[in-house]
């Protein structure tokens, strides 16, 4: 009986470990939404341990609008048969 190590098993599936071109294209198409969501998270993080100021509220509101705009743009691209699928 031969023993198979974890490294041997991982190498057996090596061709499937790399992202395909279609997967990379989908990530690239979603990148504006991902970036907007990261900006929204960056706006929320500072206010977890201190009171929210008016400037914080504005920053969060703007970040939410950017997320919504990015979602709308991605949905419109998907509905019109764009490249993000």
N, C-alpha and C positions, 0 to 999 in steps of 0.2 A: 504494500500500500504506500503510495507516495503522499507526501505532505505538501499542502499548498499554503504558502504564507500569505499574509495580507498584501504584501507588496506584489506577489505574483497575481493575486486576484485583481488588484488595482491596474496592473499593467495589461491584463487581459481585456479590460474595458477602456483602455486609453483612447482609442479613436472616438468614443462617445463622450469623453470628458470635455472636449473642446466645444465651444459654442458654435452653432452653425451660422452661416451668413444671414439666414432669415431671422434667427434669434438676435443677432447683433443689430440688424436693421430695425427690429421691433424696439429694442432698448434705445437705439438712437432716436427713433421717432417719439418715444415717451420721455426723453431726456428733459425737455422743457417743463413737463409736469413734475418730474422727479425733483428738478432744481427748485421749482416753485414750492413744492411741499417741504423741502429742506429749509427754504427761507422762512416758511411759516413756523416750522419747528424752532428755528433760531429766534424768531420773534417771541415765541411762548416761553422758552427756557429761562430768560432772565427774570420773569415775573413770578416764578414759582416760589421764590424765597423773599420777596419784597412786595410792597404794595404797587399796584398798577398805576402808572402816571398817564397823563393825557398823551404824551409822546408815545408811550408803549401801546396805548389803545389805537392810535393812528397807524403805528407800524404793523400791528396785528391785522388791522382792517385792510391795509394795503396788501399785505401778504395773502390774506384770504381771497382778495379780488384777483391776485395773480394766479392763485391755484384754480379758481373758478374759470378764469380766462384760458388757462392752459388745458383744463379738462374739456372746455367747450371746443377749443381748437382741435384737440385730439379726437373728440367724438365726431366733429364735422369731417375730419380727414378720413376716419374709419367709415362713416356713413356714405361718403362720396367715392369710396373705393381707393382711398389714398394708400400710401406705402406702409402704413403702420398696422400690419396684421401678420 
